[in-house]
């Protein structure tokens, strides 16, 4: 009787382990080709190389920054490049520190690369350095970023622009 219980227990454990392994798929990564594509885009941004930055995105890429994607149509890659071109000239410096990267694969197979970092910048002519936590999520298909969602606190940037405007009025 003991051997039957022991044998049954072993069979159940092996069966449970085998089923779990088949059903469980890896969905979290700290290294992947998709992460490298997103890192390349962030590095190109911090280097001010908008040509390399552009090469990381599909022609149909859509950006949602500080808006919820189901409530806003987003902007195109060309609109994003125009925006970046208009603001980067006013920065004395900008970079990210304390970067965290991951990629998840959702149950439907869609992958998202997530980036968290602390964005540091200083506007030219302003005495105050801005330090803002930021998060980006990148959807990457066929080695190109097709969607980018980003969230951060815009208030420090607004206040810096107000200080600069006040200085220019004096």
C-alpha positions as CSV (number, residue, x, y, z in Angstrom):
1,X,0.0,0.0,0.0
2,X,2.8,2.4,0.8
3,X,4.4,1.8,-2.6
4,X,1.1,2.6,-4.3
5,X,0.8,5.9,-2.4
6,X,4.5,6.8,-3.0
7,X,4.2,5.9,-6.7
8,X,0.9,7.9,-7.1
9,X,2.5,10.9,-5.4
10,X,5.5,10.8,-7.6
11,X,3.4,10.5,-10.8
12,X,1.2,13.4,-9.6
13,X,4.2,15.6,-8.9
14,X,5.8,14.8,-12.2
15,X,2.5,15.5,-14.0
16,X,1.9,18.8,-12.2
17,X,5.5,19.9,-13.0
18,X,5.2,18.9,-16.6
19,X,1.9,20.7,-17.1
20,X,3.2,23.8,-15.4
21,X,6.2,23.9,-17.6
22,X,4.1,23.6,-20.8
23,X,1.7,26.3,-19.7
24,X,4.3,28.7,-18.4
25,X,6.1,30.8,-21.0
26,X,8.8,33.4,-20.3
27,X,7.2,36.8,-20.5
28,X,9.7,39.0,-18.7
29,X,13.2,39.9,-20.0
30,X,16.0,42.2,-18.9
31,X,17.9,41.7,-22.2
32,X,16.5,41.5,-25.7
33,X,17.0,42.9,-29.2
34,X,13.9,45.0,-28.6
35,X,15.4,46.6,-25.5
36,X,18.5,47.4,-27.6
37,X,16.4,49.2,-30.2
38,X,14.7,51.3,-27.4
39,X,18.1,52.0,-25.8
40,X,19.4,53.1,-29.2
41,X,16.5,55.6,-29.5
42,X,17.1,57.0,-26.0
43,X,20.9,57.3,-26.6
44,X,20.3,59.1,-29.9
45,X,17.9,61.5,-28.1
46,X,20.5,62.2,-25.3
47,X,23.2,62.7,-28.0
48,X,21.0,65.1,-29.9
49,X,21.2,62.8,-33.0
50,X,17.7,63.1,-34.4
51,X,18.7,61.2,-37.6
52,X,19.6,58.1,-35.6
53,X,16.6,58.6,-33.3
54,X,14.4,58.7,-36.4
55,X,15.9,55.5,-37.7
56,X,14.6,53.6,-34.6
57,X,11.0,54.3,-35.4
58,X,8.6,53.0,-38.1
59,X,7.2,55.6,-40.5
60,X,3.8,55.1,-38.9
61,X,5.0,55.4,-35.3
62,X,2.6,57.1,-32.9
63,X,3.6,58.9,-29.7
64,X,1.5,59.5,-26.6
65,X,3.3,61.7,-24.0
66,X,1.3,62.5,-20.9
67,X,-1.9,61.5,-22.5
68,X,-3.9,58.3,-22.4
69,X,-3.7,56.5,-25.8
70,X,-7.4,55.6,-25.9
71,X,-8.4,59.2,-25.4
72,X,-5.9,61.0,-27.7
73,X,-4.8,60.3,-31.3
74,X,-1.1,60.9,-30.4
75,X,1.4,62.5,-32.7
76,X,3.4,61.2,-35.6
77,X,7.2,60.7,-35.8
78,X,7.5,63.9,-37.9
79,X,5.6,65.9,-35.3
80,X,7.8,64.4,-32.5
81,X,11.0,65.3,-34.4
82,X,9.7,68.9,-34.9
83,X,8.9,69.1,-31.2
84,X,12.3,67.8,-30.2
85,X,14.1,70.1,-32.7
86,X,12.3,73.1,-31.2
87,X,13.2,72.4,-27.5
88,X,16.6,70.8,-27.6
89,X,18.3,74.0,-28.6
90,X,17.1,75.6,-25.3
91,X,18.7,72.9,-23.1
92,X,22.1,73.6,-21.7
93,X,22.3,69.8,-21.0
94,X,20.1,66.8,-20.6
95,X,20.6,63.1,-19.8
96,X,19.1,60.2,-18.0
97,X,20.4,58.6,-14.8
98,X,19.4,55.4,-12.9
99,X,18.0,53.7,-16.0
100,X,15.9,50.5,-15.6
101,X,15.0,48.5,-18.7
102,X,12.7,45.5,-19.1
103,X,10.6,43.9,-21.8
104,X,7.3,42.0,-21.2
105,X,5.4,39.9,-23.7
106,X,1.7,40.1,-23.1
107,X,-0.6,37.0,-23.3
108,X,-1.6,38.1,-26.8
109,X,2.0,38.1,-27.9
110,X,2.5,41.8,-28.1
111,X,5.8,43.0,-26.6
112,X,6.5,46.2,-24.7
113,X,9.8,47.6,-23.6
114,X,9.7,49.7,-20.5
115,X,12.2,52.3,-19.5
116,X,12.3,54.1,-16.2
117,X,14.9,56.8,-15.5
118,X,15.5,60.1,-13.9
119,X,15.7,62.9,-16.5
120,X,18.1,65.6,-15.7
121,X,18.2,68.9,-17.6
122,X,18.9,72.6,-17.3
123,X,17.5,75.2,-19.6
124,X,20.1,77.7,-21.0
125,X,19.9,80.8,-19.0
126,X,18.1,79.2,-16.1
127,X,19.9,78.6,-12.8
128,X,17.7,75.7,-11.7
129,X,18.5,72.1,-12.7
130,X,15.4,70.0,-13.4
131,X,15.2,66.4,-12.2
132,X,12.1,64.4,-13.1
133,X,11.4,60.7,-13.0
134,X,10.1,59.5,-16.4
135,X,8.6,56.3,-17.8
136,X,8.5,55.2,-21.5
137,X,6.8,52.2,-22.9
138,X,7.8,51.1,-26.5
139,X,6.0,48.7,-28.7
140,X,8.4,47.2,-31.2
141,X,7.5,45.3,-34.4
142,X,10.0,44.1,-36.9
143,X,12.9,46.0,-35.3
144,X,11.1,49.4,-35.3
145,X,9.3,51.3,-32.6
146,X,5.7,51.6,-33.6
147,X,4.2,53.1,-30.4
148,X,5.7,55.1,-27.6
149,X,3.9,56.2,-24.5
150,X,5.6,58.4,-22.0
151,X,4.7,59.8,-18.6
152,X,6.4,62.4,-16.4
153,X,5.6,65.6,-14.4
154,X,5.6,68.6,-16.8
155,X,5.4,71.2,-14.0
156,X,9.2,71.7,-13.6
157,X,9.5,72.4,-17.3
158,X,6.6,74.8,-17.3
159,X,8.1,76.7,-14.3
160,X,11.5,76.9,-16.0
161,X,9.9,78.3,-19.2
162,X,8.0,80.8,-17.0
163,X,11.3,81.9,-15.3
164,X,13.0,82.4,-18.7
165,X,10.0,84.3,-20.1
166,X,10.1,86.6,-17.0
167,X,13.9,87.2,-17.5
168,X,13.3,88.1,-21.1
169,X,10.7,90.6,-20.2
170,X,13.0,92.5,-17.8
